Every structure is written in structure tokens, then in C-alpha cells.
Amino acid sequence: MPRQLGELEDAVMTRVWQWNRPVTVREVLEDLQQERSIAYTTVMTVMDNLHQKGWVRREVDGRAYRYTAVSTRAAYSAALMNEAWSQSDNPAAALVAFFGMMSADQLEALRDAMRIVLPTLPEGAVQAVGEASGDRSAEGVEAADDVEPDAGR
């Protein structure tokens, strides 16, 4: 299970994810230097650490390495959410609290995700989701789309 990236690790990985291509330490350094003063060796060390931790793979290109992300930012975010959720002694309450913190845009993203995921679940799983929502059918889950988010968010 991944731990949360540190500030500089996240800054480096953000570039690797955004560029979505093999990158060199020099490219990342030059982009980071637009925001902060940072040494080549610092970026090289961070990228080597990310490689050792399994976040990026690298291939030799002349005298340098080219680094490529092993997974997406979305997969990283999902893993962090799953880890946090699994630490709860009451997962249902944690989800309710999490949903209560969501903005209208986040709730819409959740609805979109549910529309994508529900049709791919086996029939028994869709039935279970409907039952968990207080309905005996999958329509109970879809009916949640009609609920408006709190106006205060």
C-alpha cells in the first residue's frame, strides 16, 4: 500500500504524470526551477528514491535515465483513499462523513463514477449495492442521483 508522497516527490510525480512520457532529471529540474531554487542532485535523488519505491521505472538513454510513471495519478489517489478508508473502525460512517465533505462538483464526479461502475458489476453486486442504499434493486442507487447536494457547499 502506498504511503502519501512527500511535497517534493509529489512535485516531481506531478510532472511525470502530466507529461505522460519518459522524462529526464534535467527536464524535471528545469520545470521545477521555474517555481523554486533546487539543485540537480536533489531532483536526481528524489527521482532515484521514486524508482526505488516503485513509483517510476527507468531506462538508460545515453548517460542519463528516462523515467516513466508506473501508474496514474488517479490510481495513486484511489489507493490513498482505500488505505484511509480501510483504517476506519466504521467504514460506512467514514463514507458518510466523506460524502458530507464533498463539494457539488465532487458529488457529480461520484455520480458519474457510479454510472460507469454499476453496469460493470456482476448482478449480485448490483443487488447488494441497492440493498445497502435501502432499496432492494439497483434503481435505489440510481435514485441517489436525484438528491441535490447541500447548497452550503
Contacts in CASP RR format, 6 or more apart in sequence:
PFRMAT RR
TARGET T0000
AUTHOR 0000-0000-0000
METHOD contacts of the structure
MODEL  1
MPRQLGELEDAVMTRVWQWNRPVTVREVLEDLQQERSIAYTTVMTVMDNL
HQKGWVRREVDGRAYRYTAVSTRAAYSAALMNEAWSQSDNPAAALVAFFG
MMSADQLEALRDAMRIVLPTLPEGAVQAVGEASGDRSAEGVEAADDVEPD
AGR
1 79 0 8 1.000
1 82 0 8 1.000
1 83 0 8 1.000
2 55 0 8 1.000
2 76 0 8 1.000
2 79 0 8 1.000
2 80 0 8 1.000
2 83 0 8 1.000
4 80 0 8 1.000
5 13 0 8 1.000
5 55 0 8 1.000
5 76 0 8 1.000
8 42 0 8 1.000
8 46 0 8 1.000
9 46 0 8 1.000
9 49 0 8 1.000
9 50 0 8 1.000
9 55 0 8 1.000
11 32 0 8 1.000
11 35 0 8 1.000
12 28 0 8 1.000
12 32 0 8 1.000
12 43 0 8 1.000
12 46 0 8 1.000
12 47 0 8 1.000
12 50 0 8 1.000
13 50 0 8 1.000
13 55 0 8 1.000
13 56 0 8 1.000
13 69 0 8 1.000
13 73 0 8 1.000
13 76 0 8 1.000
14 73 0 8 1.000
15 23 0 8 1.000
15 27 0 8 1.000
15 28 0 8 1.000
15 31 0 8 1.000
15 32 0 8 1.000
16 23 0 8 1.000
16 28 0 8 1.000
16 56 0 8 1.000
16 67 0 8 1.000
16 68 0 8 1.000
16 69 0 8 1.000
17 69 0 8 1.000
17 72 0 8 1.000
17 73 0 8 1.000
19 27 0 8 1.000
20 69 0 8 1.000
21 68 0 8 1.000
22 59 0 8 1.000
22 61 0 8 1.000
22 66 0 8 1.000
22 67 0 8 1.000
22 68 0 8 1.000
23 66 0 8 1.000
23 67 0 8 1.000
23 68 0 8 1.000
24 61 0 8 1.000
24 64 0 8 1.000
24 65 0 8 1.000
24 66 0 8 1.000
24 67 0 8 1.000
25 40 0 8 1.000
25 43 0 8 1.000
25 44 0 8 1.000
25 47 0 8 1.000
25 64 0 8 1.000
25 65 0 8 1.000
25 67 0 8 1.000
26 40 0 8 1.000
26 64 0 8 1.000
28 43 0 8 1.000
28 47 0 8 1.000
29 38 0 8 1.000
29 40 0 8 1.000
29 43 0 8 1.000
32 38 0 8 1.000
32 43 0 8 1.000
47 56 0 8 1.000
47 58 0 8 1.000
47 65 0 8 1.000
47 67 0 8 1.000
50 56 0 8 1.000
50 67 0 8 1.000
51 57 0 8 1.000
51 58 0 8 1.000
51 67 0 8 1.000
54 70 0 8 1.000
55 69 0 8 1.000
55 70 0 8 1.000
55 71 0 8 1.000
56 67 0 8 1.000
56 68 0 8 1.000
56 69 0 8 1.000
56 70 0 8 1.000
57 67 0 8 1.000
57 68 0 8 1.000
57 70 0 8 1.000
58 65 0 8 1.000
58 66 0 8 1.000
58 67 0 8 1.000
58 68 0 8 1.000
59 65 0 8 1.000
59 66 0 8 1.000
59 68 0 8 1.000
84 94 0 8 1.000
85 91 0 8 1.000
85 94 0 8 1.000
85 95 0 8 1.000
85 98 0 8 1.000
88 94 0 8 1.000
99 107 0 8 1.000
99 110 0 8 1.000
100 150 0 8 1.000
102 110 0 8 1.000
102 149 0 8 1.000
102 153 0 8 1.000
103 149 0 8 1.000
103 153 0 8 1.000
104 149 0 8 1.000
104 153 0 8 1.000
107 149 0 8 1.000
111 144 0 8 1.000
111 145 0 8 1.000
114 141 0 8 1.000
114 144 0 8 1.000
118 126 0 8 1.000
118 129 0 8 1.000
118 138 0 8 1.000
118 141 0 8 1.000
118 142 0 8 1.000
121 129 0 8 1.000
126 138 0 8 1.000
126 141 0 8 1.000
127 136 0 8 1.000
127 137 0 8 1.000
127 138 0 8 1.000
129 138 0 8 1.000
129 141 0 8 1.000
130 136 0 8 1.000
130 137 0 8 1.000
130 138 0 8 1.000
130 139 0 8 1.000
130 140 0 8 1.000
130 141 0 8 1.000
133 140 0 8 1.000
133 141 0 8 1.000
133 143 0 8 1.000
133 144 0 8 1.000
134 140 0 8 1.000
135 141 0 8 1.000
135 143 0 8 1.000
END
